[in-house]
Amino acid sequence: MPLGHLGINVSDLAGARKYYDELMPLLDYEPLLADDTQFAYWPAARKIGTYVFFYPAASGEYSRVLPGLQHLAFMVPTRAAVRRVHEWAAGRGAEILHAPQEFPQYPPPYYATFWTGYDGIMLEAVCHKDA
């Protein structure tokens, strides 16, 4: 069974919403809800998948090397979608950790890009297909 939902705290709710409002459609997600205390997305066209919620953080900085969230990986249907997400991230000046490529150290087929997203969270777009 897929993960039901994931909650992520962010340093600036409005800034994070602007960032993810641009990114999530590229990952085949649609807005689910938004108010002054949270915003969320769900898989487009009511597909089965994990809902992603964002909440305001009370304080502190995120670090992927401390206990907690290490990174978020979003599955996309094609390698072209991986490249589109990479172009989007690069076009916004994101730190690109890995340009789109195959990762033979992971179970094949594994084609992905990794970048540093909002608040420093490592994000990944991955395609598990050969085409």
Order of alpha helices (4+ residues) and beta strands (2+ residues): beta-alpha-beta-beta-beta-beta-alpha-beta-beta-beta
